[in-house]
Amino acid sequence: MTAPFRIGVMQLTMEPLDEMLASARVMDEAGMDTIWLAEAYPWWRKHGMEARSSTVVSALMARETKQLTIGWGIISPFTRHPVQVAMDARVVQEAAGPGRFLLGFGTSKIFLNNIRSQTSKTLGPMRDAVEIVRGVLGGEAFSYDGDTWSADVPALDGDAHAPREVPPVYVAATAPKMMALAAELAEGCLTPSITTPAFVRHTRGIVGDELDVGCTVVASIDEDRDRGRDGAREIAGMYLANKVQNIRGSADTLLELAGLEQDEIRPVAEAMERGGRLAAKEQVTDAILDKCRPIAGTPSDCIEAIEEYRDAGCTHVMLELWGDKRHDQIRLFGEKVLPHFRS
């Protein structure tokens, strides 16, 4: 595999802006490679959290950090025309500088469910979106007539004050056909939350050895093992509830490879609807948490878990950190985990 091994954080954009920017600064100082912004869906609002735009937040984060690479992980091409995506990408490129931006696309079925724009066609629109964004950002005259979206953009003038860089494009995929499309079109494939080493091997078997495979993994760290593991329960509960309520069917292989049954995790989803994320957390037993294969516990536990993901074929770990004292968690990862993976 040619992709470098990187460790970053998946940031849900459903928190106050100042908190997200502060977290990004801590990640930058701790030596994290990347921060991926997961655009929070309207579904979160009924659980007391407000969705914020990844494209806007990413530009602000770029200005607040020096080395941290900023990724969209992910935005949906169904909610923005690809030409508009290219325009937003230019802003982040200008704010971040060369080599510090990754553009992640995904269908976002949860988002589509919430805005009642569900579609059964995803491969064609994704192909259109990637082709148009690349064509627009490339700077040459570009014309494209797609099944879903089209574009006709003149060449960028040689004297125009704008970046000329085309950022690496990543495609989020749960199903095999979308994984195959990622391997054909993109620099990377992003796997969904509740990814396990078994699902990484499944993904790698489809996309091949060359692609950067970024894996969203439930994570928490503490010098005390029980506290470290407990910190992973809340985010695991939120995403298990999503798998039951929003993307049932497309997540079947994901859950099957984790050894999780719908009947086993349905109480988590019901608790989420009834009492929010803390209620869902209480339904995440040790057995369920273990099946999610979190990167959680002590620094040594986290190193061991990351090594397992790396050995399975993951080249880009995206830690899904949640809970109290996250800045302390980020610093602990930077101090005691990241050095183990730096060569």
N, C-alpha and C positions, 0 to 999 in steps of 0.2 A: 504494500500500500504506500502510495506516494504522499498522501496528505499528512501534514504535521499533526502531532497529537496535541490538542488544546483543551483547556478546561475553562469554562465560563459559567455564567449564571443566567437563568431564565427569569426575567422580571415581568410579573403580571402588571399591566398598566391600569390597575384599578385602585391605586393608592394616591394620596395627595402628591402633587407635583414636587413639592419641596422634599418630601420623604424619598421619592424615587431618585431625585438628583443627588441627595445626600448618600444614598446607597451606591450610586454609580461612582461617586468620588472615592468612597471606601474601597470599592472593587478595584479602581484604578491604582490606588495606593498599595493595595494588597498584592498586586501583580496578576490579577485575573486576566485571561486572554480576551474574553469577550463578554458582552452583555447582550442578551437577546430579549427583545421587547415583544411580549405576547399580548396582543390587543384584547382587552377584556370585553366580553360580550354583554349585551343587555341583560342576559340571564343573571349576571352578578348583581344587578341593581336590586332585585327582590331579596337579595341576601345582604343588603346594607352597604354595597360597594358601588362606586361609580366608574363607568368605563371612560377611558381617555385614549386619545389618538396616539398610536405608536409613531406615526410619521412626524407628528409635531414634537412629541417628547424626545425622539431620537436626536433631532437637531439640537435641542437644548442640552441633552446629555453630552453630545459631541463637544459643545463649547465648555462644558464643566470638567472635562477629562483631558488627559494628555496622551495616554498610550492605549487605553481600552478601545477595542474594536466594537463598533455598534452594529447590531444585527436586527433586522425585522424578523421576528420569529413567532408568528407570521402575520402578513396582511393578506386579505382576500382579493383576488382580481375581480370578484363579483361585486365589490362595494366601491371600487374606484376604476375608472377607465385606465388602461395601461399607460396612455400618454400622460395622464395626471400622476400616475405612479412615478414615471420618469421625472416629472417636474419636482415631485416631492424628494426623490432620490438626489437630485442635483443640490437641493438645499442641504441635505445631510452631508453630502460629499464636501461642499464648501465649508460647512461648519467643522467637519472632522479633519479634513486634509487627506492626502493620498493614502490609500491602503487601509483605511479605518472604517469601512462600511461594507456590510453584507446584506444583500436583498433577498428576503425570504418570502416566497409565495405559498399559500395553502388554500384549499377550498373553503375551510371554516364552516362546516355544516352546522355547527351550533349557531353561528352568527346568522346563517341563511334561515334556519328554523325560526329564529327570533324576529327577523324582519319579513318573514313569510315570502321569501324569494327562493325557496328550495328548487333545485334543478337536478335532474338525473344525468345531465351532461357535464362532465368535469374535465375530461382529458383534452378535448378540443379547445375549450376556453383557456385552460392552463397553457397549452401550446401557444395560442394567440398572444397571451399576456407576456410570456417569456420572450417571444420573438419581437414583439413591439417594443418592450422596454429596452431590450438590447439594441434594437435598430435605432431608436430615438437617441439613446445615450451614446451611441457610437459616433454621432456627429455628422455622418454623411447624409445625403438626401435619401429619404426612406419612404417607401410606399408598400403597404401591406393590406391585403384583402382577405380577412379571415372569416371563419364561419360565425364567430361571435362578435369579434371586434376588428376594426380596421383602422388604418392610420395613413396619413399622407403628410409628411413633415419635410420641409426644405433642409438643405445642408446648413450646418452651423458655420457662421462666418469665421474666417481665420482670426479676426481681431476681436471676436466676442469674448467677454470676460466670463468664462465658464470652464469648469473642469472638463477634461476630455476622457476621463477614465470610465470604463464600463465595469461596475462592481461585480464580484462573484454572485451568481444567482443560485439560490437554494430552493428546492421544491419539497414541501412537507407531504408525506405519504404514509398512509396506513395500509392501503390495498396494493396488491402486486402490480396492477396496471399503472398506477400512478408512480410507483417505485421505478418501473421500467422507463417511464417517461422522464423521470428525474435523471436516470442514468444516461438517457439519450441527449437531453437538453441542457442539463445544469451542471454546476460545479459541485453541488452537494445535495444530499437528501436528509431531511429532518424527520425524525420519528416522533410519535406522539407521547404525551405523558403516560406513565405506567409502562414505559418501555422496560423490558428485562433483557438480560444477556441472551436469552433464547430468541427474543424478537430481533435483537441485533444480528444474530447469525442468520435468521430468516431474511432480514433485509439485505445483508451483505451477499447472500446467495443469489439475490435478484439483481442488485445493482453492480455487482462485480467488485474488483479490488481497488480501483483507482479513485472512486468517488469519495469525497469527504462525507462521512456519515455522522450527523449530529444527533445526539440522543438526549431527550428530556427525561431526567431521572429525579424522582423524589429524593430530597436530601436534607440532612440536618447534622450538626456536629456539636459535640460538647466533650469536655474532659471526662465527664461521667457518662457511661454507656447508656443507662436508662434514660437520662435527660436527652441525650442525643437522639435516641430512637423515638422518644415521645414527641420530639419536635417535628418528626416527619409524618405523624399521624394526621394532622389537620390538612396539609396539602394533599396527602393521599386520599383522604376522605372526600375532598372537593372534586378531585378528578375521577374518582371511582363513581361518584354520583353523576358526573357528566357522562360517563360511559354507559350508564343505565338509562338516563333520561333523554339524552340528546343524540348519541351516535350509535345506538344499538344496531347491530348488523355489521357495520363497517369495522367495529372494534372486536368482532368475534375472534379472529386469529390472535389479536393482541392479548385478549383475556385468556384464551385457550392455552397459549404458550406460557402464560403466567400461572396456569393452574387455577384460575379463578372462575367460579360459576356465577351466573346471573343471580340465582337464588341466594348465593353466599353474600353478594354485595348489595342486593336490593335493600336490606335494612339500612345501609349507609345512605343510599339515595333518599329513602323515605325520611330518615332523620334530617338530611339536608333540607328537604322541603318543609319539614315540620318545625325545625329549630335552628337552621343555619349551620355554618361550618363547624362550630364547636360541638353541636349535637352530632354531626356526622363523624367527627373525630372520635367520639366515645364508642362508635360502632366499629372502628378499625381495630380489630383484635390483633394480637401478636401474630397469629397465623396468617391473617390477611396482609399485614404489613410485610411479613417475611416473603410472601408470594410476590409482592410488588418489587422486591429486590432493591430496596432503597440504598443510597449511599449515605449511611447514617450510623451514628454511634460515636466512638472515640476517633481521634485522628488515625490511629492504626486500623480501626474498622473501615474508615472511609478510604484509606489507601488500598486496603485489600479489595474493597468493592470496586473501586475505579480500575484496578488491575484486571478484575474479572471482566468488566465492560470492554476494556482495551483489548484483552485477549479474544473477546468474542467478535471484534471487528469495529468497535466504535472508535472513531478518530477525533471526536469532538464532544466531550461531556458538557451537558448544559444542566447545571445543578438547579433544581427547583427548591430554593430555600424559602422557608416561611417560619412564622412563629416569633417569639420574643427574642430580643437581643440579636437580631440578624447581623448587625454590623460586627458584633463580637464573633459571630459565626464566620463571617467573611474573613475577618482578620486571622482567625484560627486556621481556616483553610490555607490562607496565604503563608502563615508562619510554619505550619507543621505538615501540610499535605502537598502543596504545590512544589516545594523543593524536591520531593521524591521523584517528580515527573519531569524535572528540568535536566537537560543534558548539556 
